[in-house]
Amino acid sequence: MIAARTFLFDAFLAALTAVMGVLMLPALADRRAARAATRLWAKIALGGLNLICGIRHQVSGAAHIPTGPAIVIVNHQSMWETIALLALLERPAIVFKKELKRIPVYGWWASRTGVPVDRSAGARAVRMLRRETERHIARGDQIVVFPEGTRGAPGALGPLQPGVAGMYLIADTQAVPAVHNSGTRWRHPGGRKTPGRIDIRFLPPIAPGLQKRAFMRRLEEAMRDGLMIEKTT
């Protein structure tokens, strides 16, 4: 039954992406319209996930969800958080691998509303990410970054890549950590989806002005403490 529901949702998500992505192509001409379209897509996708797979979610720390410019720093366990954050934030701009731009339809929208990063470009990638950070913060966006760089296991936090500190320093604005346990329901690898609740917790913001080392220490401590809370709730 779980395998059948997983297959059905994956088919639903692919069809939703294709249909909305094509029908709403005119929205790509305007960034605000494109963002509204992607948020609608994300909300429908989460509704489908609940209906088909019995996976719902609960938000804690909603008072910490930024409405103005911010760097939102999130642990990475599955595709769920890349969908959920589009729905939960007002002006999301998700940092994503440049390779995803090659995916038809999905890549068009990701390029328009997100922040592509070429991991193989070394120092040039860092400079490009900093330019994109300045541009999106000036617009009032919430830039979403997954500093582990890859998906991790539920309850664990992998090494945080130092590029997130560069974004924080160049943005000169608040950084809002968030943690979740999506991997307990949306498995990786394989994508198996089991019924239940995903919890996502937004943590108190880290104010601008810290030095790199102090920021990374504060960030890691906050995220590890947040994950410990998720384990016990």
C-alpha positions as protocol buffer text, in pm:
chain_id: "A"
residue {
  index: 1
  type: MET
  ca { x: 0 y: 0 z: 0 }
}
residue {
  index: 2
  type: ILE
  ca { x: 278 y: 247 z: 90 }
}
residue {
  index: 3
  type: ALA
  ca { x: 460 y: 167 z: -234 }
}
residue {
  index: 4
  type: ALA
  ca { x: 141 y: 223 z: -435 }
}
residue {
  index: 5
  type: ARG
  ca { x: 71 y: 555 z: -261 }
}
residue {
  index: 6
  type: THR
  ca { x: 430 y: 665 z: -318 }
}
residue {
  index: 7
  type: PHE
  ca { x: 402 y: 586 z: -688 }
}
residue {
  index: 8
  type: LEU
  ca { x: 66 y: 764 z: -713 }
}
residue {
  index: 9
  type: PHE
  ca { x: 197 y: 1079 z: -545 }
}
residue {
  index: 10
  type: ASP
  ca { x: 510 y: 1086 z: -759 }
}
residue {
  index: 11
  type: ALA
  ca { x: 291 y: 1062 z: -1069 }
}
residue {
  index: 12
  type: PHE
  ca { x: 64 y: 1336 z: -931 }
}
residue {
  index: 13
  type: LEU
  ca { x: 359 y: 1565 z: -861 }
}
residue {
  index: 14
  type: ALA
  ca { x: 506 y: 1511 z: -1208 }
}
residue {
  index: 15
  type: ALA
  ca { x: 169 y: 1582 z: -1373 }
}
residue {
  index: 16
  type: LEU
  ca { x: 108 y: 1887 z: -1153 }
}
residue {
  index: 17
  type: THR
  ca { x: 451 y: 2027 z: -1238 }
}
residue {
  index: 18
  type: ALA
  ca { x: 407 y: 1969 z: -1610 }
}
residue {
  index: 19
  type: VAL
  ca { x: 52 y: 2105 z: -1633 }
}
residue {
  index: 20
  type: MET
  ca { x: 98 y: 2412 z: -1412 }
}
residue {
  index: 21
  type: GLY
  ca { x: 446 y: 2478 z: -1549 }
}
residue {
  index: 22
  type: VAL
  ca { x: 317 y: 2497 z: -1906 }
}
residue {
  index: 23
  type: LEU
  ca { x: -21 y: 2661 z: -1847 }
}
residue {
  index: 24
  type: MET
  ca { x: 131 y: 2935 z: -1636 }
}
residue {
  index: 25
  type: LEU
  ca { x: 429 y: 3008 z: -1860 }
}
residue {
  index: 26
  type: PRO
  ca { x: 317 y: 3371 z: -1910 }
}
residue {
  index: 27
  type: ALA
  ca { x: 383 y: 3426 z: -1538 }
}
residue {
  index: 28
  type: LEU
  ca { x: 755 y: 3381 z: -1602 }
}
residue {
  index: 29
  type: ALA
  ca { x: 758 y: 3729 z: -1756 }
}
residue {
  index: 30
  type: ASP
  ca { x: 701 y: 3884 z: -1414 }
}
residue {
  index: 31
  type: ARG
  ca { x: 899 y: 3771 z: -1110 }
}
residue {
  index: 32
  type: ARG
  ca { x: 616 y: 3837 z: -864 }
}
residue {
  index: 33
  type: ALA
  ca { x: 370 y: 3641 z: -1074 }
}
residue {
  index: 34
  type: ALA
  ca { x: 622 y: 3358 z: -1109 }
}
residue {
  index: 35
  type: ARG
  ca { x: 668 y: 3346 z: -733 }
}
residue {
  index: 36
  type: ALA
  ca { x: 292 y: 3338 z: -678 }
}
residue {
  index: 37
  type: ALA
  ca { x: 265 y: 3049 z: -924 }
}
residue {
  index: 38
  type: THR
  ca { x: 537 y: 2848 z: -752 }
}
residue {
  index: 39
  type: ARG
  ca { x: 379 y: 2906 z: -410 }
}
residue {
  index: 40
  type: LEU
  ca { x: 46 y: 2784 z: -543 }
}
residue {
  index: 41
  type: TRP
  ca { x: 218 y: 2477 z: -692 }
}
residue {
  index: 42
  type: ALA
  ca { x: 383 y: 2404 z: -356 }
}
residue {
  index: 43
  type: LYS
  ca { x: 57 y: 2433 z: -162 }
}
residue {
  index: 44
  type: ILE
  ca { x: -124 y: 2201 z: -403 }
}
residue {
  index: 45
  type: ALA
  ca { x: 168 y: 1955 z: -384 }
}
residue {
  index: 46
  type: LEU
  ca { x: 155 y: 1951 z: -2 }
}
residue {
  index: 47
  type: GLY
  ca { x: -221 y: 1901 z: -14 }
}
residue {
  index: 48
  type: GLY
  ca { x: -173 y: 1609 z: -251 }
}
residue {
  index: 49
  type: LEU
  ca { x: 94 y: 1461 z: -25 }
}
residue {
  index: 50
  type: ASN
  ca { x: -150 y: 1467 z: 267 }
}
residue {
  index: 51
  type: LEU
  ca { x: -441 y: 1329 z: 65 }
}
residue {
  index: 52
  type: ILE
  ca { x: -251 y: 1053 z: -116 }
}
residue {
  index: 53
  type: CYS
  ca { x: 19 y: 953 z: 132 }
}
residue {
  index: 54
  type: GLY
  ca { x: -125 y: 1069 z: 463 }
}
residue {
  index: 55
  type: ILE
  ca { x: 173 y: 1296 z: 530 }
}
residue {
  index: 56
  type: ARG
  ca { x: 85 y: 1622 z: 701 }
}
residue {
  index: 57
  type: HIS
  ca { x: 309 y: 1882 z: 861 }
}
residue {
  index: 58
  type: GLN
  ca { x: 316 y: 2104 z: 1167 }
}
residue {
  index: 59
  type: VAL
  ca { x: 501 y: 2433 z: 1203 }
}
residue {
  index: 60
  type: SER
  ca { x: 659 y: 2543 z: 1531 }
}
residue {
  index: 61
  type: GLY
  ca { x: 818 y: 2882 z: 1594 }
}
residue {
  index: 62
  type: ALA
  ca { x: 598 y: 3050 z: 1334 }
}
residue {
  index: 63
  type: ALA
  ca { x: 672 y: 3386 z: 1498 }
}
residue {
  index: 64
  type: HIS
  ca { x: 1029 y: 3353 z: 1370 }
}
residue {
  index: 65
  type: ILE
  ca { x: 927 y: 3310 z: 1003 }
}
residue {
  index: 66
  type: PRO
  ca { x: 1072 y: 3620 z: 835 }
}
residue {
  index: 67
  type: THR
  ca { x: 855 y: 3848 z: 626 }
}
residue {
  index: 68
  type: GLY
  ca { x: 1139 y: 4074 z: 515 }
}
residue {
  index: 69
  type: PRO
  ca { x: 1488 y: 4004 z: 376 }
}
residue {
  index: 70
  type: ALA
  ca { x: 1663 y: 3712 z: 545 }
}
residue {
  index: 71
  type: ILE
  ca { x: 1885 y: 3411 z: 498 }
}
residue {
  index: 72
  type: VAL
  ca { x: 1682 y: 3104 z: 593 }
}
residue {
  index: 73
  type: ILE
  ca { x: 1916 y: 2815 z: 678 }
}
residue {
  index: 74
  type: VAL
  ca { x: 1766 y: 2468 z: 679 }
}
residue {
  index: 75
  type: ASN
  ca { x: 1884 y: 2110 z: 724 }
}
residue {
  index: 76
  type: HIS
  ca { x: 1829 y: 1883 z: 423 }
}
residue {
  index: 77
  type: GLN
  ca { x: 1672 y: 1536 z: 432 }
}
residue {
  index: 78
  type: SER
  ca { x: 1438 y: 1505 z: 133 }
}
residue {
  index: 79
  type: MET
  ca { x: 1259 y: 1696 z: -141 }
}
residue {
  index: 80
  type: TRP
  ca { x: 982 y: 1784 z: 106 }
}
residue {
  index: 81
  type: GLU
  ca { x: 1153 y: 2091 z: 250 }
}
residue {
  index: 82
  type: THR
  ca { x: 1219 y: 2238 z: -96 }
}
residue {
  index: 83
  type: ILE
  ca { x: 843 y: 2227 z: -154 }
}
residue {
  index: 84
  type: ALA
  ca { x: 730 y: 2328 z: 195 }
}
residue {
  index: 85
  type: LEU
  ca { x: 949 y: 2638 z: 217 }
}
residue {
  index: 86
  type: LEU
  ca { x: 804 y: 2769 z: -108 }
}
residue {
  index: 87
  type: ALA
  ca { x: 464 y: 2751 z: 59 }
}
residue {
  index: 88
  type: LEU
  ca { x: 565 y: 2882 z: 404 }
}
residue {
  index: 89
  type: LEU
  ca { x: 771 y: 3188 z: 306 }
}
residue {
  index: 90
  type: GLU
  ca { x: 635 y: 3503 z: 145 }
}
residue {
  index: 91
  type: ARG
  ca { x: 926 y: 3571 z: -93 }
}
residue {
  index: 92
  type: PRO
  ca { x: 1132 y: 3251 z: -113 }
}
residue {
  index: 93
  type: ALA
  ca { x: 1441 y: 3218 z: -333 }
}
residue {
  index: 94
  type: ILE
  ca { x: 1587 y: 2870 z: -295 }
}
residue {
  index: 95
  type: VAL
  ca { x: 1956 y: 2803 z: -362 }
}
residue {
  index: 96
  type: PHE
  ca { x: 1972 y: 2499 z: -591 }
}
residue {
  index: 97
  type: LYS
  ca { x: 2223 y: 2300 z: -796 }
}
residue {
  index: 98
  type: LYS
  ca { x: 2276 y: 2444 z: -1144 }
}
residue {
  index: 99
  type: GLU
  ca { x: 2225 y: 2094 z: -1291 }
}
residue {
  index: 100
  type: LEU
  ca { x: 1854 y: 2116 z: -1203 }
}
residue {
  index: 101
  type: LYS
  ca { x: 1813 y: 2389 z: -1466 }
}
residue {
  index: 102
  type: ARG
  ca { x: 1831 y: 2111 z: -1727 }
}
residue {
  index: 103
  type: ILE
  ca { x: 1505 y: 1953 z: -1608 }
}
residue {
  index: 104
  type: PRO
  ca { x: 1227 y: 2058 z: -1847 }
}
residue {
  index: 105
  type: VAL
  ca { x: 962 y: 2287 z: -1696 }
}
residue {
  index: 106
  type: TYR
  ca { x: 1094 y: 2254 z: -1338 }
}
residue {
  index: 107
  type: GLY
  ca { x: 1425 y: 2408 z: -1441 }
}
residue {
  index: 108
  type: TRP
  ca { x: 1258 y: 2706 z: -1607 }
}
residue {
  index: 109
  type: TRP
  ca { x: 1073 y: 2800 z: -1290 }
}
residue {
  index: 110
  type: ALA
  ca { x: 1365 y: 2728 z: -1058 }
}
residue {
  index: 111
  type: SER
  ca { x: 1586 y: 2957 z: -1267 }
}
residue {
  index: 112
  type: ARG
  ca { x: 1332 y: 3238 z: -1254 }
}
residue {
  index: 113
  type: THR
  ca { x: 1257 y: 3227 z: -883 }
}
residue {
  index: 114
  type: GLY
  ca { x: 1563 y: 3063 z: -725 }
}
residue {
  index: 115
  type: VAL
  ca { x: 1941 y: 3096 z: -700 }
}
residue {
  index: 116
  type: PRO
  ca { x: 2139 y: 2849 z: -918 }
}
residue {
  index: 117
  type: VAL
  ca { x: 2486 y: 2749 z: -799 }
}
residue {
  index: 118
  type: ASP
  ca { x: 2756 y: 2573 z: -1002 }
}
residue {
  index: 119
  type: ARG
  ca { x: 2938 y: 2365 z: -742 }
}
residue {
  index: 120
  type: SER
  ca { x: 3217 y: 2280 z: -985 }
}
residue {
  index: 121
  type: ALA
  ca { x: 3308 y: 2646 z: -1041 }
}
residue {
  index: 122
  type: GLY
  ca { x: 3509 y: 2686 z: -720 }
}
residue {
  index: 123
  type: ALA
  ca { x: 3585 y: 3045 z: -623 }
}
residue {
  index: 124
  type: ARG
  ca { x: 3380 y: 3173 z: -915 }
}
residue {
  index: 125
  type: ALA
  ca { x: 3073 y: 2999 z: -774 }
}
residue {
  index: 126
  type: VAL
  ca { x: 3128 y: 3169 z: -438 }
}
residue {
  index: 127
  type: ARG
  ca { x: 3152 y: 3511 z: -604 }
}
residue {
  index: 128
  type: MET
  ca { x: 2838 y: 3444 z: -807 }
}
residue {
  index: 129
  type: LEU
  ca { x: 2649 y: 3331 z: -497 }
}
residue {
  index: 130
  type: ARG
  ca { x: 2747 y: 3647 z: -316 }
}
residue {
  index: 131
  type: ARG
  ca { x: 2625 y: 3863 z: -608 }
}
residue {
  index: 132
  type: GLU
  ca { x: 2296 y: 3674 z: -613 }
}
residue {
  index: 133
  type: THR
  ca { x: 2267 y: 3715 z: -236 }
}
residue {
  index: 134
  type: GLU
  ca { x: 2304 y: 4093 z: -263 }
}
residue {
  index: 135
  type: ARG
  ca { x: 2050 y: 4107 z: -545 }
}
residue {
  index: 136
  type: HIS
  ca { x: 1783 y: 3901 z: -370 }
}
residue {
  index: 137
  type: ILE
  ca { x: 1828 y: 4068 z: -31 }
}
residue {
  index: 138
  type: ALA
  ca { x: 1789 y: 4409 z: -198 }
}
residue {
  index: 139
  type: ARG
  ca { x: 1453 y: 4286 z: -330 }
}
residue {
  index: 140
  type: GLY
  ca { x: 1341 y: 4180 z: 15 }
}
residue {
  index: 141
  type: ASP
  ca { x: 1358 y: 3806 z: -55 }
}
residue {
  index: 142
  type: GLN
  ca { x: 1412 y: 3521 z: 189 }
}
residue {
  index: 143
  type: ILE
  ca { x: 1704 y: 3320 z: 48 }
}
residue {
  index: 144
  type: VAL
  ca { x: 1678 y: 2953 z: 145 }
}
residue {
  index: 145
  type: VAL
  ca { x: 2004 y: 2761 z: 170 }
}
residue {
  index: 146
  type: PHE
  ca { x: 2083 y: 2402 z: 272 }
}
residue {
  index: 147
  type: PRO
  ca { x: 2436 y: 2435 z: 412 }
}
residue {
  index: 148
  type: GLU
  ca { x: 2502 y: 2061 z: 449 }
}
residue {
  index: 149
  type: GLY
  ca { x: 2521 y: 2044 z: 71 }
}
residue {
  index: 150
  type: THR
  ca { x: 2358 y: 1700 z: 58 }
}
residue {
  index: 151
  type: ARG
  ca { x: 2073 y: 1509 z: 219 }
}
residue {
  index: 152
  type: GLY
  ca { x: 2132 y: 1375 z: 568 }
}
residue {
  index: 153
  type: ALA
  ca { x: 1970 y: 1121 z: 797 }
}
residue {
  index: 154
  type: PRO
  ca { x: 1682 y: 1214 z: 1030 }
}
residue {
  index: 155
  type: GLY
  ca { x: 1806 y: 1360 z: 1357 }
}
residue {
  index: 156
  type: ALA
  ca { x: 2159 y: 1418 z: 1228 }
}
residue {
  index: 157
  type: LEU
  ca { x: 2329 y: 1735 z: 1110 }
}
residue {
  index: 158
  type: GLY
  ca { x: 2612 y: 1706 z: 860 }
}
residue {
  index: 159
  type: PRO
  ca { x: 2908 y: 1944 z: 834 }
}
residue {
  index: 160
  type: LEU
  ca { x: 2797 y: 2297 z: 746 }
}
residue {
  index: 161
  type: GLN
  ca { x: 2966 y: 2442 z: 440 }
}
residue {
  index: 162
  type: PRO
  ca { x: 3138 y: 2779 z: 505 }
}
residue {
  index: 163
  type: GLY
  ca { x: 2969 y: 2942 z: 206 }
}
residue {
  index: 164
  type: VAL
  ca { x: 2665 y: 3009 z: 423 }
}
residue {
  index: 165
  type: ALA
  ca { x: 2876 y: 3241 z: 638 }
}
residue {
  index: 166
  type: GLY
  ca { x: 2979 y: 3435 z: 329 }
}
residue {
  index: 167
  type: MET
  ca { x: 2611 y: 3480 z: 242 }
}
residue {
  index: 168
  type: TYR
  ca { x: 2534 y: 3599 z: 595 }
}
residue {
  index: 169
  type: LEU
  ca { x: 2819 y: 3850 z: 592 }
}
residue {
  index: 170
  type: ILE
  ca { x: 2738 y: 3993 z: 249 }
}
residue {
  index: 171
  type: ALA
  ca { x: 2364 y: 4010 z: 320 }
}
residue {
  index: 172
  type: ASP
  ca { x: 2411 y: 4199 z: 647 }
}
residue {
  index: 173
  type: THR
  ca { x: 2066 y: 4088 z: 761 }
}
residue {
  index: 174
  type: GLN
  ca { x: 1914 y: 3829 z: 993 }
}
residue {
  index: 175
  type: ALA
  ca { x: 1974 y: 3459 z: 946 }
}
residue {
  index: 176
  type: VAL
  ca { x: 1685 y: 3234 z: 1049 }
}
residue {
  index: 177
  type: PRO
  ca { x: 1773 y: 2867 z: 1117 }
}
residue {
  index: 178
  type: ALA
  ca { x: 1504 y: 2602 z: 1071 }
}
residue {
  index: 179
  type: VAL
  ca { x: 1510 y: 2228 z: 1136 }
}
residue {
  index: 180
  type: HIS
  ca { x: 1273 y: 1946 z: 1045 }
}
residue {
  index: 181
  type: ASN
  ca { x: 1243 y: 1569 z: 1037 }
}
residue {
  index: 182
  type: SER
  ca { x: 1111 y: 1517 z: 683 }
}
residue {
  index: 183
  type: GLY
  ca { x: 1335 y: 1213 z: 632 }
}
residue {
  index: 184
  type: THR
  ca { x: 1122 y: 1015 z: 877 }
}
residue {
  index: 185
  type: ARG
  ca { x: 831 y: 1028 z: 632 }
}
residue {
  index: 186
  type: TRP
  ca { x: 986 y: 1103 z: 292 }
}
residue {
  index: 187
  type: ARG
  ca { x: 1270 y: 855 z: 283 }
}
residue {
  index: 188
  type: HIS
  ca { x: 1600 y: 906 z: 107 }
}
residue {
  index: 189
  type: PRO
  ca { x: 1721 y: 731 z: -95 }
}
residue {
  index: 190
  type: GLY
  ca { x: 1423 y: 579 z: -271 }
}
residue {
  index: 191
  type: GLY
  ca { x: 1159 y: 841 z: -198 }
}
residue {
  index: 192
  type: ARG
  ca { x: 935 y: 602 z: 1 }
}
residue {
  index: 193
  type: LYS
  ca { x: 660 y: 800 z: 174 }
}
residue {
  index: 194
  type: THR
  ca { x: 508 y: 673 z: 499 }
}
residue {
  index: 195
  type: PRO
  ca { x: 200 y: 825 z: 669 }
}
residue {
  index: 196
  type: GLY
  ca { x: 249 y: 1056 z: 964 }
}
residue {
  index: 197
  type: ARG
  ca { x: 354 y: 1408 z: 1058 }
}
residue {
  index: 198
  type: ILE
  ca { x: 656 y: 1610 z: 955 }
}
residue {
  index: 199
  type: ASP
  ca { x: 757 y: 1876 z: 1206 }
}
residue {
  index: 200
  type: ILE
  ca { x: 940 y: 2191 z: 1099 }
}
residue {
  index: 201
  type: ARG
  ca { x: 1065 y: 2436 z: 1359 }
}
residue {
  index: 202
  type: PHE
  ca { x: 1180 y: 2792 z: 1288 }
}
residue {
  index: 203
  type: LEU
  ca { x: 1440 y: 2903 z: 1542 }
}
residue {
  index: 204
  type: PRO
  ca { x: 1517 y: 3251 z: 1679 }
}
residue {
  index: 205
  type: PRO
  ca { x: 1700 y: 3464 z: 1422 }
}
residue {
  index: 206
  type: ILE
  ca { x: 2071 y: 3532 z: 1438 }
}
residue {
  index: 207
  type: ALA
  ca { x: 2121 y: 3906 z: 1414 }
}
residue {
  index: 208
  type: PRO
  ca { x: 2369 y: 4049 z: 1163 }
}
residue {
  index: 209
  type: GLY
  ca { x: 2713 y: 4164 z: 1271 }
}
residue {
  index: 210
  type: LEU
  ca { x: 2884 y: 3845 z: 1390 }
}
residue {
  index: 211
  type: GLN
  ca { x: 3225 y: 3742 z: 1261 }
}
residue {
  index: 212
  type: LYS
  ca { x: 3246 y: 3429 z: 1048 }
}
residue {
  index: 213
  type: ARG
  ca { x: 3358 y: 3188 z: 1320 }
}
residue {
  index: 214
  type: ALA
  ca { x: 3114 y: 3321 z: 1577 }
}
residue {
  index: 215
  type: PHE
  ca { x: 2830 y: 3296 z: 1327 }
}
residue {
  index: 216
  type: MET
  ca { x: 2911 y: 2938 z: 1226 }
}
residue {
  index: 217
  type: ARG
  ca { x: 2937 y: 2835 z: 1592 }
}
residue {
  index: 218
  type: ARG
  ca { x: 2604 y: 3001 z: 1679 }
}
residue {
  index: 219
  type: LEU
  ca { x: 2436 y: 2849 z: 1374 }
}
residue {
  index: 220
  type: GLU
  ca { x: 2555 y: 2495 z: 1437 }
}
residue {
  index: 221
  type: GLU
  ca { x: 2461 y: 2509 z: 1805 }
}
residue {
  index: 222
  type: ALA
  ca { x: 2112 y: 2638 z: 1723 }
}
residue {
  index: 223
  type: MET
  ca { x: 2046 y: 2374 z: 1458 }
}
residue {
  index: 224
  type: ARG
  ca { x: 2179 y: 2085 z: 1669 }
}
residue {
  index: 225
  type: ASP
  ca { x: 1972 y: 2198 z: 1968 }
}
residue {
  index: 226
  type: GLY
  ca { x: 1667 y: 2232 z: 1744 }
}
residue {
  index: 227
  type: LEU
  ca { x: 1712 y: 1880 z: 1609 }
}
residue {
  index: 228
  type: MET
  ca { x: 1737 y: 1745 z: 1963 }
}
residue {
  index: 229
  type: ILE
  ca { x: 1402 y: 1908 z: 2043 }
}
residue {
  index: 230
  type: GLU
  ca { x: 1249 y: 1747 z: 1732 }
}
residue {
  index: 231
  type: LYS
  ca { x: 1369 y: 1405 z: 1850 }
}
residue {
  index: 232
  type: THR
  ca { x: 1187 y: 1441 z: 2180 }
}
residue {
  index: 233
  type: THR
  ca { x: 856 y: 1580 z: 2051 }
}
